[in-house]
């Protein structure tokens, strides 16, 4: 399911009527900032999850070595 040219034109007309020509650049700038912040937060969460996974795997390996020696 994709948007055709008619649907895109209709959406643009509705946005123009609702927000006016002067507010559209401000809206686009705000959306750009929001997208940037979302990507930054997503990358931070991925990095934290990877670090947590690595530390759990390391602890499991150490525990395995410890119980193998006893």
Secondary structure, DSSP 8 states (H G I E B T S, - for coil): ----HHHHHHHHHHHHHHHHHHHHHHHHHHHHHHHHHHHHHHHHHHHHHHHHHHHHHHHHHHHHHHHHH-
